[in-house]
Amino acid sequence: MNARDGLVRIRERLVENDARPSTLKLVDTMIDRASDAATEGVQATQAQLIRLLIRTPAANSDVGIYDDLVRLEAEVQEASARRMAEAEAAANRPLPKSRKYYKQQKQQNKRARG
């Protein structure tokens, strides 16, 4: 995902979580930085972007910003774990056997009987 698009989604989620205005201001600043033409090709996941925001001096100096970002990071990690569990469950479910399998099984049973 493009870094700018990821930051916009992070901002939307922060608004949904009723984040502090200082947190939104920090994210707006980062969106402006990511809007430059030079940074247009930068790709990052939302989790990476949130970790980057947590490490900023503004987040380190303001506990409110830090708390908002950590809460969002926990939500993102939880959603990621849920998606991974669903994908694993889908990969591990038994697949139906093909018609060819049942034909071969029927032929083997006929050979064994007669």
Secondary structure as UniProt FT lines:
FT   HELIX           3..16
FT   TURN            17..18
FT   HELIX           21..34
FT   HELIX           37..39
FT   TURN            40..41
FT   HELIX           46..54
FT   HELIX           57..61
FT   HELIX           63..92
FT   HELIX           99..113
//
